[in-house]
Amino acid sequence: MKMTQAKAIAVGGVLAAMAVVIQGLGGLIPIATFVLPVLCMFLECVVLRMCGKRLTWAWFGAVAILGLLVGPDKESAMLFLLLGYYPIVKPSLDRLPLSWLWKLLLFQCVVAIAYLILIYLLGMEQLIQEYMGLGLWFFVAMLLMGNVTFLLLDKALDRFLKISRTRKSRKF
């Protein structure tokens, strides 16, 4: 049974509200800054499966903007803004040769953009001194851990999308 446009928009709206509430939990659970955007990405996979790519882009835009406007944890909202579209573009990246390399390049660009925004747009120059004080090896280790974590997220999203396509979960 094909979902009507009205039903798809309603489902997307309910799941968008749920994602904004999840992002709002960042104010209550400070350690969840990096976990909550990932949970929102899994909700985005549900929207992608049920509503299609076009509505998922609209869903992502709405959740990203609302998260920045009303969410208490701006770092979490910024992370979702910069990386939350990944479940939408993941199938296209998976078809590329050396897809893991392209995925890591995307992640590196997102990290660079995030720090440029933090330092130059939001005026957090103290980050430069903080990383200079910790040394080059610490910075490299943090980047490597970020890459490994991103690849683990990619595998988790891959498994979640495969499970959602199985016959048992047609109605999700």
C-alpha positions in Angstrom: 0.0 0.0 0.0 1.5 3.3 -1.1 1.5 6.2 1.4 -0.5 9.2 0.3 1.2 12.6 0.3 -0.8 13.9 3.2 0.0 10.8 5.3 3.7 11.1 4.4 3.7 14.8 5.5 1.9 13.9 8.7 4.3 11.1 9.5 7.3 13.4 8.7 5.8 16.1 10.9 5.4 13.8 13.9 8.9 12.3 13.5 10.3 15.9 13.1 8.7 16.9 16.4 10.2 13.8 18.0 13.6 14.6 16.6 13.4 18.2 18.0 12.4 16.8 21.4 15.4 14.4 21.3 17.7 17.3 20.5 16.1 19.2 23.4 17.3 16.4 25.7 20.8 17.8 25.3 20.0 20.4 27.9 19.2 17.7 30.4 21.9 15.1 29.5 25.1 17.1 28.8 27.1 14.0 27.8 24.6 13.2 25.0 25.8 16.0 22.8 27.1 13.5 20.2 24.6 10.8 20.7 21.4 12.8 20.2 22.2 13.9 16.6 22.9 10.2 15.8 19.5 9.2 17.2 17.9 11.9 15.0 19.7 10.4 12.1 18.1 7.0 12.8 14.7 8.8 12.8 15.7 10.3 9.5 16.2 6.8 8.2 12.6 6.0 9.1 11.4 9.1 7.3 13.6 8.3 4.3 12.1 4.8 4.2 8.5 5.8 4.6 8.3 9.2 2.9 11.1 9.3 0.2 14.1 11.4 -0.4 12.3 14.7 -1.3 10.3 14.9 2.0 13.4 13.7 3.9 15.3 16.7 2.7 12.5 19.0 4.0 12.4 17.0 7.2 16.1 17.5 7.7 15.9 21.2 7.1 13.0 21.6 9.5 14.7 19.6 12.3 18.0 21.4 11.8 16.5 24.9 11.9 14.2 24.1 14.9 17.1 22.4 16.7 19.2 25.6 16.4 16.3 27.9 17.3 14.7 26.1 20.3 17.3 23.4 21.3 19.3 24.1 24.5 22.4 22.4 23.2 23.7 24.4 20.3 26.7 22.1 19.7 24.4 19.2 19.2 22.2 21.2 16.9 25.2 22.3 14.9 26.4 18.8 14.6 23.0 17.7 13.2 23.0 20.7 10.9 26.4 19.8 9.5 26.1 16.0 9.4 22.4 15.2 9.7 21.9 14.9 5.9 24.2 11.9 5.8 21.5 9.2 5.8 20.0 10.9 2.7 23.3 11.0 0.7 24.7 7.7 2.0 23.1 5.5 -0.7 24.7 7.7 -3.4 28.1 7.5 -1.6 27.8 3.7 -1.3 27.7 3.4 -5.1 31.0 5.2 -5.6 34.2 3.3 -6.0 36.3 3.6 -2.8 33.1 4.8 -1.0 34.8 4.7 2.4 37.4 7.2 1.2 34.6 9.6 0.0 32.8 9.2 3.2 35.9 10.1 5.2 36.5 13.1 3.0 33.0 14.3 3.6 33.5 13.9 7.4 36.9 15.8 7.2 35.2 18.6 5.4 32.4 18.8 8.0 34.9 18.9 10.8 36.8 21.7 9.1 33.6 23.7 8.4 32.5 23.2 12.0 35.7 24.5 13.5 35.8 27.4 11.0 32.3 28.4 12.1 33.2 28.0 15.8 36.4 30.0 15.6 35.7 32.7 13.0 31.9 33.1 13.0 31.2 32.5 16.7 34.5 34.0 18.0 35.8 31.0 19.9 39.5 31.7 19.3 40.3 30.0 22.6 39.9 26.7 20.7 43.1 27.4 18.8 45.1 27.9 22.0 43.5 24.9 23.6 44.5 22.6 20.7 48.0 24.2 20.5 48.4 23.5 24.2 47.5 19.9 23.8 49.9 19.2 21.0 49.8 18.0 17.4 49.5 14.3 18.4 46.4 14.9 20.5 44.8 16.7 17.6 45.7 13.8 15.2 44.4 11.2 17.7 41.1 13.1 18.0 40.7 13.3 14.2 41.5 9.5 13.9 38.9 8.7 16.7 36.4 10.9 14.9 37.0 9.0 11.6 36.7 5.6 13.3 33.5 6.7 15.0 32.1 8.1 11.7 32.8 4.7 10.0 31.1 2.9 12.9 28.1 5.2 12.4 28.1 4.4 8.7 28.0 0.7 9.5 25.2 1.2 12.0 23.1 3.2 9.5 23.8 0.6 6.9 22.5 -2.2 9.1 19.5 -0.1 10.2 18.6 0.6 6.6 19.0 -3.1 5.6 16.8 -4.2 8.5 14.2 -1.6 7.5 14.1 -3.2 4.0 13.4 -6.7 5.2 10.1 -8.3 4.6 9.3 -8.5 8.3 9.4 -4.7 8.7 7.4 -3.6 5.7 5.0 -1.6 7.9 8.0 -0.4 10.0 
